[in-house]
Amino acid sequence: MARERKKVLTGQVVSDKMDKTIVVSVSRTNRHPLYGKVVSVNKKYKAHDENNQAAMGDTVKIVESRPMSKEKRWVMTEIVEQAQR
């Protein structure tokens, strides 16, 4: 039986105020099912950042993982692009 691949998302860090946790905003574009208009959808995910490396404005890659708390189910794997400090 093959194991399922974990989801990988890329988004921007909108908050790094918590210890070892970042909030990542991921934006996607979807087509409206009835009207066909392209709509951008934003969703926020809480992700685990073990060494507190990511800062606000950074673009990061997050991967699905086991639940670590009530809302935290993602882990930051890499910082794709750092924001200007």
N, C-alpha and C positions, 0 to 999 in steps of 0.2 A: 504494500500500500504506500503510495507516494505521499510525502508530507506537503501540506499546503505552504505556499510562499507567503511571507509576511508582507503587508502593505508598506510601501515607502512613499512618504509625502514630503514636499518641499514648501517651505513657507517662511514668513518673517517673524522674528521675535517681537512681540508687542509688550511683554512684561518679563522682567527678570528679578523681581523683588523678593520672591520666595527663595528659601534655601534649597538648593539642588533641584529646583523646578523652574521651568520656563513656560510661558504661554506663547504658542505659535499660531499665527493666523494664516490659514491656507485658503487661497482664492482659486476658484474654478469657474469655467464658463459652461453653462448648460443651455440647451435649446428648450424653450417652453413647449410642453407637449401639445397644446392646442393651437397657440398662436404663432409658434415658430420663431419668436423673437429670441435673440441670444441674450441671456441674463447672467450676470456675474454673481456667484454665490460665495460668501465668505464664511468660514467656520473656524472656531478657535479650539485648539487642542492643548492640554497640559502634558508636558513631556519632561522626562527625567534627565537632568544635566548633572552628572556625578561630580564634576570638578568645578562647577559654576563658571564654565568657559564662555558661554554665549552671553552677549549683551544686547540691549534693546537696539533694534534696527538690523541686526545680523540676519542673513539668509541661511537657514539651516535645513538639514535633512533629518527627518524623524522616521522611526521604524516601529511598527506594532509590536507590543510585548505583553507579558502577563500583567494583570492589574497590580499596581503598586500602592494605590490608595483608592479612595472613593471615586475620583475622577481621572486619575493619572494612569493611562494605559499605553503610553508611547515613550520611546527612548531616543534622545538626540544622538545621531551617529557621527555627523560631521558638520563643520561650519563651512558652507559653500562660499560665502562672501561676507567679509566683515564690514560693518558700517563705519563711516568716518567718525572718529572720536574727537 
